[in-house]
Amino acid sequence: MKTCPTCKKPIKEPVSTENKQWLPFCCERCKLIDFGAWLDGSHAIPGDETIVLPDDQDDSFRSH
């Protein structure tokens, strides 16, 4: 049985057409909680830190 990655509630199968839009979550609320965790940095994919050097910056938005 599948479970919601946010609240761990079991997801009953077969999933109704109405609830398929939230998979792999059980509802919109759990989907939004997960999305918010990505936005605030609680969820992150590990990797090397990126350092932006002055020569790498895009000057197209600076006024001349």
N, C-alpha and C positions, 0 to 999 in steps of 0.2 A: 504494500500500500504506500502511495506517495504521501509525503507530508509537506506542508507549507514551510519554506525555508525561514520565514520570519517568526511565525507563532508556533510552529511545529504541529499544528492541528492536522489530523488526517484528512486527505482529500479523497472523498468517496468517488469511486468509479462505477459506472461511466459518468464522466463529467458532463453536466448539463450545458447546452449551447450557451446559455446565459453566463455561466461561470468560466467557459473556456478562454474568454478574453483576459482573465487574470493569471492564467497558468504561467509559471509554476507556483504562483501564490494562490491562496484560497479566496482572496477578495481584493478589492481596490485598496482598502486601507493598508493591508500588508505590503502590497506592491509599492505604495507611496512611502511607507516607512523605509523600505529597502532603498528606494530611489534617493530619499533624503540622506541616508547613510553614505551613499556614494558621493553626494554633493558636498557633505560636510567633512569628507575625508575619513570617516569611520571605516569604510570599506576602501581598500586600495590594493592594487596589484603591485607586489614588491618589484623593485628594480633599482638601478643605479640612479643617483641624484643627477639631475641635469643642471649644469651651470651655464648661464648665458653670459658670454663675454661681450664687452662693449662693441666689438667689431661684428658680432653676430646679430645685433639688434636691427630691426627694420626701421629705417629713417623715413619711410613714406608718409608717416603721420605727423612728423615734426614740421613746424612752420619755419620757413627760411627767412 
